[in-house]
Amino acid sequence: MPYYLGVDGGATKTKVVIGNEQGLIVGQAEGPPSNYLLIGLEKALEAIKSTIEEASSQASISSKDLDGAVFGLAGADLPAHFIELSSGLKDVYPGLPLKVVNDTWVALRGGIKKGWGVALVCGTGANACLKTPKSKWFTLRGLGYETGFEGGALSMVKDILHHSFRSHDGLGPKTLLEKEVLITVGLNNYDELSELVFGFFLFPSFTRPEVRSLLNLIPWLFVFANDGDYIAQTILIKHGEELGKIAGKLINKAGLEKEEVEVVLVGGVFRGNNPTLIDKLTLSLHLSAPLARIVFPEFDPAIGGYLLALENSNIPITEDVYRKLSTKEPII
């Protein structure tokens, strides 16, 4: 029986699913990060391989039994990235029909059953893509502020640090984040924090535990927003507005502003327990695309990769396939 592989690789984890052509998932696993722009190609390939091996073991198959694969990878943004990642994966899996796509593509395919619309991804970083009903793709570069769009947890951490330092130094409004930053990172004072921040956004430093712990500040942003903290609310409003604006402009660019386009929100940041981010996002979106509709994912992005792998092999995605995926039939 043929089996197909879907991979969702990001800055914090790698998720893998293996299923047959009928929608039955026979293996799944979660492993280390695999954004090669952050950790290098060798470590990224190791992370992907080990996660696939775990899922394959669960399915009682080997990678040689796979008939197709789609790798949705954060860090696959420029033509050179796709060449390097595809070449590396083909060396690891010779003979496997595979395709590397941006991670937003698998997020969209897993998130929206009809297969077109907008995927707005907000995890460690942020990115977005749009697919039209006629299968034309629009994808942002996703390389940060300098290339036109910055968002996600790392960008929010920048704002948290900025306002926490201003609060501490008497240069801006007081915020509950000021104390929480030191507690979360495990430092004693703002002089120590200054030393950490100095190297924070250099990619090699991102693997340091104390630097990665800064991402744990994101849930507190939502908690303090619920407590009425002005700075926490301001940060959520700022990022919601930008994310909504980006989604709306993508819809405008595709000429779909008069269509009921679904915008699927994917990533851990959208699971915060305060509505301000999504409320502001929705308002900002509707200024450009008033008929657009916010939705949450039908399936995990790794499932999206699996569905794309089926489609690349000309296997129709029937309602029975979706039923099996939705009911989460037991893994055999």
C-alpha positions in Angstrom: 0.0 0.0 0.0 1.4 3.5 -0.9 2.0 5.9 2.0 2.4 9.7 1.9 4.3 12.1 4.1 3.5 15.5 5.4 6.1 17.7 7.3 5.6 21.0 9.0 9.0 22.3 10.1 9.4 25.5 12.1 11.6 27.4 14.5 10.3 25.6 17.6 9.4 22.1 16.5 8.9 19.7 13.5 5.7 17.8 13.0 5.3 14.8 10.8 2.4 12.7 9.6 2.3 9.6 7.5 -0.9 8.3 5.9 -2.3 6.1 3.2 -4.2 7.3 0.1 -7.5 6.9 1.9 -6.9 9.4 4.7 -5.8 7.0 7.4 -3.0 8.4 9.4 -0.7 5.5 10.4 2.2 7.4 12.0 2.9 10.8 13.5 5.6 12.4 15.5 6.9 15.7 16.9 10.6 16.6 17.0 13.2 19.3 17.3 13.2 22.6 15.4 14.1 22.5 11.7 14.3 26.2 10.5 17.6 25.9 8.7 18.1 29.7 8.7 18.3 29.5 12.5 20.2 26.3 13.1 21.9 25.4 9.9 21.2 22.9 7.2 22.8 19.9 8.8 20.9 20.2 12.1 17.7 20.9 10.2 18.0 17.8 8.2 18.9 15.8 11.3 15.8 17.1 13.0 13.5 16.3 10.0 15.1 12.8 9.6 14.8 11.8 13.3 11.1 12.9 13.4 10.3 11.0 10.2 12.0 7.9 11.6 9.9 8.1 14.7 6.7 8.4 12.7 7.8 5.6 10.3 8.6 3.3 13.3 5.1 4.0 14.6 3.6 3.1 11.2 5.9 0.0 11.0 7.3 1.1 7.6 10.6 2.6 6.4 11.1 5.8 4.4 11.6 3.6 1.3 7.9 2.7 1.6 6.9 6.3 1.0 5.4 7.2 -2.4 5.4 11.0 -2.0 6.2 13.8 0.4 5.7 17.5 0.9 7.9 19.4 3.3 6.4 22.7 4.5 9.4 24.5 6.0 9.9 27.8 7.7 13.0 29.3 6.2 12.0 28.3 2.7 11.5 31.8 1.4 14.0 32.6 -1.5 14.8 30.5 -4.6 18.2 29.7 -3.1 16.5 28.3 0.0 14.4 25.9 -2.0 17.4 24.7 -4.0 19.5 24.1 -0.8 16.7 22.4 1.1 15.5 20.3 -1.8 19.0 19.1 -2.6 19.7 18.2 1.1 16.4 16.3 1.4 17.0 14.4 -1.9 20.4 13.3 -0.6 18.7 12.0 2.6 15.8 10.4 0.7 17.0 9.4 -2.8 14.2 8.3 -5.1 11.4 9.8 -3.0 9.2 12.1 -5.0 9.3 15.2 -2.7 8.5 18.9 -2.9 9.6 21.7 -0.6 7.2 24.5 0.0 6.9 27.4 2.4 5.4 26.5 5.7 2.4 28.8 5.0 1.4 26.6 2.1 0.8 23.5 4.3 -0.8 25.7 6.9 -3.3 26.9 4.3 -4.0 23.4 2.9 -4.5 22.0 6.4 -6.4 24.9 7.6 -9.1 25.3 4.9 -10.8 22.3 3.5 -11.7 23.9 0.2 -8.0 24.5 -0.4 -7.9 28.2 -1.2 -8.0 31.4 0.9 -5.4 33.1 3.1 -3.2 31.5 5.8 -1.9 33.9 8.4 0.8 32.2 10.4 1.9 33.7 13.7 4.3 31.5 15.7 7.9 32.2 16.5 7.8 34.3 13.3 5.0 35.4 11.1 4.2 35.0 7.4 1.2 34.8 5.1 0.1 33.3 1.8 -2.9 33.3 -0.4 -4.2 30.8 -2.9 -6.9 31.8 -5.4 -9.8 29.6 -6.5 -7.8 29.2 -9.8 -4.8 28.0 -7.8 -2.6 31.0 -8.2 -0.3 31.5 -5.1 0.8 34.7 -3.5 3.4 34.3 -0.7 5.2 36.9 1.4 9.0 36.8 1.7 8.7 36.3 5.5 12.2 37.6 6.2 11.4 40.4 8.6 10.9 44.1 8.9 13.5 45.0 6.2 11.5 43.0 3.6 8.2 44.7 4.4 6.6 42.5 7.1 7.6 41.5 10.6 5.5 39.7 13.2 5.2 36.7 15.4 6.5 36.0 18.9 10.1 37.2 18.3 8.7 40.6 17.1 6.4 40.8 20.1 9.4 40.0 22.4 11.2 43.0 20.9 8.3 45.2 21.9 8.0 43.6 25.3 11.7 44.3 26.0 11.5 47.8 24.6 8.6 48.8 26.8 10.0 46.9 29.8 13.3 48.8 29.7 11.4 52.1 29.3 9.2 51.2 32.3 12.3 50.4 34.3 14.3 53.4 33.3 11.4 55.8 33.8 11.1 56.7 30.1 7.6 55.4 29.5 4.4 54.1 31.2 4.8 51.4 33.9 4.0 47.9 32.9 3.6 44.6 34.7 5.9 43.2 32.1 8.9 45.0 33.7 9.1 42.5 36.6 7.9 39.5 34.6 10.7 39.7 32.1 13.4 39.2 34.8 11.4 36.3 36.4 10.8 34.5 33.1 14.4 34.7 32.0 15.8 34.1 35.4 18.0 37.2 35.7 18.5 39.5 38.7 18.4 43.0 37.2 18.2 45.0 34.0 22.0 45.2 33.6 22.1 41.5 33.2 19.1 41.7 30.9 21.0 44.3 28.8 23.8 41.8 28.2 21.4 39.1 27.1 19.5 41.5 24.8 22.7 42.6 23.2 23.0 39.3 21.4 19.4 38.3 21.3 18.7 38.8 17.6 21.9 37.3 16.3 20.8 33.9 14.9 23.5 31.8 16.6 22.4 33.0 20.0 18.8 31.9 19.4 19.7 28.4 20.5 20.7 29.6 24.0 18.2 28.4 26.6 18.0 31.8 28.3 17.3 33.5 25.0 14.7 31.0 24.0 13.0 31.5 27.4 12.1 35.1 26.3 9.5 33.5 24.1 7.8 32.4 27.3 6.8 36.0 27.8 4.2 35.8 25.1 1.5 34.2 27.3 2.0 36.9 29.9 1.3 39.5 27.3 -2.3 38.2 27.1 -2.6 37.7 30.9 -1.5 41.3 31.6 -3.8 42.6 28.8 -6.7 40.9 30.8 -5.5 42.8 33.9 -5.8 46.1 32.0 -2.1 46.7 31.5 -1.9 49.5 28.9 1.4 48.4 27.4 0.4 44.8 27.0 -2.8 45.9 25.3 -0.9 48.3 23.1 1.4 45.6 21.8 -1.5 43.2 21.0 -3.3 46.0 19.2 -0.2 46.9 17.2 0.4 43.4 16.0 -3.2 42.6 15.4 -3.5 45.7 13.1 -0.4 44.8 11.1 -1.5 41.1 10.7 -5.0 42.1 9.6 -3.6 44.7 7.2 -1.2 42.2 5.6 -4.0 39.7 5.1 -6.3 42.4 3.6 -3.7 43.6 1.2 -3.0 40.1 0.0 -6.7 39.7 -0.8 -6.6 43.1 -2.6 -3.6 42.0 -4.6 -5.4 38.9 -5.7 -8.5 40.9 -6.7 -10.7 39.0 -4.2 -11.9 41.8 -2.0 -15.5 41.2 -3.1 -15.3 37.5 -2.3 -16.0 35.7 1.0 -12.4 34.7 1.5 -11.6 32.6 4.5 -8.5 33.7 6.5 -7.2 30.9 8.6 -5.2 31.8 11.7 -2.4 29.4 12.4 0.2 29.4 15.2 0.5 29.5 19.0 0.3 33.3 19.3 -3.4 33.2 18.1 -4.2 30.9 21.1 -3.7 33.6 23.6 -6.5 34.0 26.2 -7.3 37.7 25.5 -9.4 38.7 22.4 -7.6 42.0 21.7 -5.1 40.6 19.1 -7.8 38.9 17.0 -10.3 41.7 17.5 -7.9 44.3 16.1 -6.8 41.9 13.3 -10.4 41.4 12.2 -11.1 45.1 12.2 -7.9 45.9 10.2 -8.7 43.1 7.8 -12.2 44.3 7.1 -11.0 47.8 6.2 -9.5 46.2 3.0 -11.6 43.1 2.6 -15.0 43.6 4.2 -16.3 40.1 3.2 -13.3 38.2 4.5 -14.0 35.7 7.3 -11.7 34.7 10.1 -11.5 30.9 10.7 -9.4 28.5 12.7 -7.7 25.5 11.2 -9.6 22.4 10.2 -6.4 20.3 10.4 -2.8 20.6 11.6 -0.3 22.0 9.0 1.5 18.6 8.9 -1.8 17.2 7.7 -1.8 20.0 5.1 1.5 18.7 3.8 0.1 15.1 3.7 -2.9 16.4 1.6 -0.6 18.2 -0.8 1.4 15.0 -1.1 -1.7 13.2 -2.1 -2.7 15.9 -4.6 0.8 15.9 -6.1 0.2 12.2 -6.8 -3.1 13.0 -8.4 -5.1 11.3 -5.6 -8.5 13.0 -5.1 -9.3 14.3 -1.7 -12.7 12.9 -1.1 -15.2 13.6 1.7 -14.3 10.1 3.0 -10.6 11.2 3.3 -11.7 14.3 5.3 -14.0 12.1 7.4 -11.2 9.9 8.4 -9.0 12.8 9.3 -11.7 14.6 11.2 -12.7 11.5 13.3 -9.1 10.8 14.1 -9.4 7.1 13.5 -6.9 5.2 15.6 -3.3 4.9 14.3 -2.6 1.3 13.3 
